[in-house]
Amino acid sequence: MATAAIDFGDLLCGIPRGAWVALSHDESSLIAYAAELKVVLALAIKKGESDPVILRIPELPAALLL
């Protein structure tokens, strides 16, 4: 069964390349971003999100093209 693609363009606009991102568990809001994974996890927990969705912004612009 295929999963529909989710467009995070609005949420991730302006996040620097290579940054780690924490989204809320329901993927509706940006919680934090940082250059290091451990930092973004700590920020998410500090902001009360115990189960964040973590992703990384690609460093190369070509990685954003499908």
MOBEL-V284088 format. One record per residue. RES is the residue in three letters. SS is DSSP state (H for helix, E for strand, L for the rest). PHI is phi in degrees with one decimal (999 if undefined). Layout:
# MOBEL-V284088
res:ss:phi
RES:SS:PHI
RES:SS:PHI
This chain:
# MOBEL-V284088
res:ss:phi
MET:L:999
ALA:L:-78.6
THR:L:-103.5
ALA:L:-68.4
ALA:L:-71.2
ILE:L:-110.0
ASP:L:-93.2
PHE:L:-98.0
GLY:H:-51.4
ASP:H:-66.9
LEU:H:-68.6
LEU:H:-100.4
CYS:L:-59.4
GLY:L:90.2
ILE:L:-75.0
PRO:L:-66.9
ARG:L:-59.7
GLY:L:85.9
ALA:L:-76.2
TRP:E:-89.3
VAL:E:-126.6
ALA:E:-113.9
LEU:E:-105.9
SER:L:-60.5
HIS:L:-58.2
ASP:L:-95.0
GLU:L:62.2
SER:L:-96.9
SER:L:-148.0
LEU:E:-81.4
ILE:E:-93.5
ALA:E:-165.4
TYR:E:-146.6
ALA:E:-161.8
ALA:L:-73.1
GLU:L:-118.4
LEU:H:-58.4
LYS:H:-62.5
VAL:H:-70.4
VAL:H:-65.7
LEU:H:-65.3
ALA:H:-63.7
LEU:H:-63.8
ALA:H:-63.2
ILE:H:-65.5
LYS:H:-61.2
LYS:L:-87.7
GLY:L:92.0
GLU:L:-98.3
SER:L:-83.3
ASP:L:-134.4
PRO:L:-72.9
VAL:E:-91.2
ILE:E:-108.1
LEU:E:-146.7
ARG:E:-124.0
ILE:L:-77.5
PRO:L:-59.3
GLU:L:-79.4
LEU:L:-100.7
PRO:H:-60.0
ALA:H:-63.1
ALA:H:-68.8
LEU:H:-83.8
LEU:L:-91.9
LEU:L:-110.9
